[in-house]
Amino acid sequence: MSVTANDEPTRPKMIGGITGKGFMPGQSGNPTGIAGRKRPVTEIYEELLEDGVTKDDIKKALRSIIKSKSSATVQFLKEAADRVEGKPTERVELTGADGEPLQLTIKMVKK
């Protein structure tokens, strides 16, 4: 133990922080690697592939579900994918009449 300027003893730094369970030197804080956490649908897809189901089988099954006349099934699949895999970002461009830039007017009102 060493002593600081105000005569309080200091503890040496512990590997892994106070509990010893924190970040270790040379070890990534992201346990799944660069890709980040796996999504549930991705995990299911990988499990199906490991069980011998081919990509073509999965595509055929999804196509038949989507081609079914049940709008509820299609809506369910869309909502599930949006929530599980994440909704794609939507970009919106705002323009004035005939594609001109928007005009901004600010009025100062004295009360």
N, C-alpha and C positions, 0 to 999 in steps of 0.2 A: 504494500500500500504506500502511496505517496501522499504528500501534504500540499494543499493549495496555499495561496497567499493569505487566506483568512484562517489558516490553521485547521481546516476541516479535512479529514482524510478522504481520499478519492479511491474508488474501486477501479481495478483494471477492467478494460473492456472485455466483456464476455462474447464469445462466438455465439451468434444466434440471439443476441440481445439479452435482456434480463432473464427471460424464461429459458433461453437456450433453444427455443423452437422457431426463432425468426429466420431471417435470411442468412444463409451461410455463404462464406466467401467462395466465389467461383460458381455459384449455383444460381440459375435463373429463378426469378420470382414467379415466372409463368410456368406452371407444371406441365402444360400441354404443348409447350414449345411456341414457335413463332406464330402459328396459326390461331392461337387463342383457344378459348373454350369450344368444345364441340357442341353442335346443336343437336337436339333430340332427333330430328328427321335425318340428319347426316349419320348419326349413330345407328339408327334403324336400317338405313340404306347399306351401311358397311356390314352390319350383321347379316342382312339378306345375301349380300355378295359372298360372305364367308360361308353361309349355309348352302351355297351352290346355285342360288338364283342368279340368273344372268341379267345384265343390264337390259337386254332386249325384252326379257320377261317382265321386268319392272315397267319399262316403257309401254309395253302392250297393255298391261293392267291399268296403268294410269290413263292411257288413251281410251280404253273401253269405259272407264268411270267418267271421264270428261265427255265422251260422246253420248253417254246416257242422256235421256230426255229429262232427267230430274234436275231441275235448276237448284234445288236445295243441296244436292250432292256437290255440284260444281261450286256453289257459294261456300259450302263448308270447306272444301279443299282450298279455295282461295283464302278464306279467313284463317285457316290453320297454317298455311304457308306464310302468310303475312305475320302472324304472331310468333311462329316458331323460328323461321329462317330470317325474319326481319323484312319490313316493307321496303321496297326500293325507294330511293330518294326521288322526289319529284321537283323538277325545276320549273319555275314559272317566270316568264319575262313579261314585264309590264311596259307597255308603250302607249303613247298618245295616239291621236287620230292619224291614220295612214303610216303608222310605224315611226312617227316622230317621237323625240324624247318627251317625257312628261314634264310639264311646267309646274313649278312649285312656287306658291305665293304665300308669304307669311305676313300677317297683319299684326301689328302691335297695338293693343287696346289699353288705354290708360284708364284706370278706375279711380 
